[in-house]
Every structure is written in structure tokens, then in C-alpha cells.
Amino acid sequence: MGIPYLACMALVASLYHLPPRVLPAIQAVEGGYPGLEHPNTNGTRDLGIMQVNTAWLVPLARYTGTPVTMVYRRLRDDICYNIAAAGAIMRTQLDATHDGLLRAVGNYHSHTPDLNRAYQLQVMQSAARLFATAQTGQ
């Protein structure tokens, strides 16, 4: 089984100086796909392939100089735009944390300690599954 959109993920990881296995592992946990809008209990929505939270709409709009409505549509529908946004979010989280990669991965999902740790574990397990399969060629 191949990793969907690997070329885009590899480019984004390189651009934001992220470990190349992080984005595929996160995507496998998130399980998003183009066009997906997932409502959250706090009133936000998760969008697209990497399930980027709408809490990031305004920061991403400022960063890209793009209207919020266009950012919303592109996050929902444009695969590589969504992956690029996820990469920017991961870079932001890495720069903000002094606890390293796993804390930043957890922060991608939640800053709540228990939710953060649980997400870290999910992503580590996802990476182990994805890349064990890649190494054995199955």
C-alpha cells in the first residue's frame, strides 16, 4: 500500500524542515480526504486530507495574503494546499515547543495534555505501520 500524495508531503517536509515521515503518519491518523468537513464539539471544523482545523483560517489567510473564504475552500478541496498548511502548522508547533517533535505532533491535534499524549501515540503507531510496510515492500 502506497502513501497517498507522498510527493507533495515530501516537498512540504523539505520546505518546512520537517522529518519526512511526520506528514504521512499524521494523515494516516487523520484519515481525511479532499472535500471532507468534520465538525468538532467546540464549533470548529476539520478540513480536507490533513484535517486542518478552522482555528487556523485567519493565521493562514494572513500568512498567504488570501481571503479567509478562499483559504477555507482550498483547505477543504486542494490536496497539496492542505498538506502545505499542515506543514506550516507543524513548523509553527515545532518552533513554539521546547519539548521536541512528539510534543509538536501532539499539539497539531490538541494542547490538552491527555489528548496530546494520546495523539502522539497514535501517530507513532501509524508511522511504525506505514514504514514497516514500506521497508518490507508489501
C-alpha positions as CSV (number, residue, x, y, z in Angstrom):
1,M,0.0,0.0,0.0
2,G,1.5,3.3,-1.0
3,I,1.2,6.6,0.9
4,P,-1.2,8.9,-0.9
5,Y,0.2,12.3,-2.1
6,L,3.7,11.3,-1.0
7,A,5.4,13.7,-3.5
8,C,3.5,16.7,-2.1
9,M,4.2,15.6,1.5
10,A,8.0,15.1,0.7
11,L,8.2,18.6,-0.8
12,V,6.4,20.2,2.1
13,A,8.5,18.4,4.6
14,S,11.6,19.6,2.8
15,L,10.3,23.2,2.6
16,Y,9.5,23.4,6.4
17,H,12.5,21.2,7.5
18,L,10.3,18.5,8.9
19,P,11.1,14.8,9.3
20,P,9.8,13.2,6.1
21,R,7.7,10.6,7.9
22,V,5.7,13.0,10.0
23,L,3.1,14.2,7.5
24,P,2.2,10.7,6.1
25,A,1.9,9.4,9.7
26,I,-0.4,12.3,10.7
27,Q,-2.5,11.9,7.5
28,A,-3.0,8.2,8.2
29,V,-4.3,9.1,11.7
30,E,-6.5,11.9,10.5
31,G,-8.0,9.9,7.7
32,G,-9.0,12.9,5.8
33,Y,-9.8,13.2,2.1
34,P,-10.5,16.1,-0.3
35,G,-13.8,17.7,0.4
36,L,-14.1,16.4,3.9
37,E,-15.5,18.7,6.6
38,H,-15.6,17.2,10.0
39,P,-17.5,19.2,12.7
40,N,-16.0,19.4,16.2
41,T,-17.8,19.8,19.5
42,N,-16.1,23.2,20.1
43,G,-17.7,24.6,16.9
44,T,-14.7,24.4,14.7
45,R,-14.3,22.1,11.7
46,D,-11.5,20.0,10.4
47,L,-10.9,20.2,6.7
48,G,-9.5,18.1,3.9
49,I,-6.9,15.5,3.8
50,M,-4.9,16.5,6.8
51,Q,-8.0,17.7,8.7
52,V,-6.6,21.2,9.3
53,N,-8.8,22.9,12.0
54,T,-10.6,26.1,11.0
55,A,-8.9,27.8,14.0
56,W,-6.0,28.2,11.6
57,L,-8.1,30.0,8.9
58,V,-7.2,33.6,10.0
59,P,-3.5,32.9,10.6
60,L,-3.2,31.1,7.2
61,A,-5.1,33.9,5.5
62,R,-2.7,36.4,6.9
63,Y,0.3,34.2,6.0
64,T,-0.8,33.7,2.4
65,G,-2.5,37.1,1.9
66,T,-5.6,35.2,0.8
67,P,-9.2,35.9,1.8
68,V,-10.4,33.5,4.6
69,T,-13.2,32.2,2.3
70,M,-10.7,31.1,-0.3
71,V,-8.4,29.5,2.4
72,Y,-11.4,27.6,3.7
73,R,-12.2,26.2,0.2
74,R,-8.6,25.4,-0.6
75,L,-8.1,23.6,2.7
76,R,-11.2,21.6,2.1
77,D,-10.6,20.8,-1.6
78,D,-7.0,21.3,-2.6
79,I,-4.8,18.4,-1.5
80,C,-1.4,20.0,-1.7
81,Y,-2.6,23.3,-0.3
82,N,-4.0,21.4,2.7
83,I,-0.7,19.4,3.1
84,A,1.3,22.7,2.8
85,A,-0.9,24.2,5.6
86,A,-0.4,21.2,7.8
87,G,3.4,21.5,7.2
88,A,3.3,25.2,8.2
89,I,1.3,24.3,11.3
90,M,3.8,21.6,12.2
91,R,6.7,24.0,11.7
92,T,4.9,26.6,13.9
93,Q,4.4,23.9,16.6
94,L,8.0,22.8,16.4
95,D,9.2,26.4,16.7
96,A,6.9,27.1,19.7
97,T,7.7,24.0,21.7
98,H,10.8,23.2,23.6
99,D,9.7,19.6,24.1
100,G,10.6,18.4,20.6
101,L,8.9,16.7,17.7
102,L,6.4,14.5,19.6
103,R,5.0,17.4,21.6
104,A,4.7,19.3,18.4
105,V,2.9,16.4,16.8
106,G,0.5,16.2,19.7
107,N,0.0,20.0,19.5
108,Y,-1.2,19.5,15.9
109,H,-4.2,17.8,17.5
110,S,-4.6,19.3,20.9
111,H,-2.7,21.3,23.6
112,T,-4.7,19.4,26.3
113,P,-2.1,17.1,27.9
114,D,-4.0,13.8,27.8
115,L,-5.3,14.4,24.3
116,N,-1.8,15.5,23.2
117,R,-0.2,12.3,24.5
118,A,-2.8,10.0,23.1
119,Y,-2.4,11.6,19.6
120,Q,1.4,11.3,19.9
121,L,1.0,7.6,20.5
122,Q,-1.5,7.2,17.5
123,V,0.9,9.0,15.2
124,M,3.9,6.9,16.4
125,Q,1.9,3.7,15.8
126,S,0.8,5.0,12.4
127,A,4.4,5.7,11.4
128,A,5.5,2.3,12.6
129,R,2.8,0.6,10.5
130,L,3.4,2.8,7.4
131,F,7.1,2.5,7.3
132,A,7.4,-1.1,8.4
133,T,5.3,-2.0,5.4
134,A,7.4,0.3,3.2
135,Q,10.6,-1.5,4.3
136,T,9.3,-5.0,3.7
137,G,7.9,-3.9,0.3
138,Q,4.4,-5.2,1.0
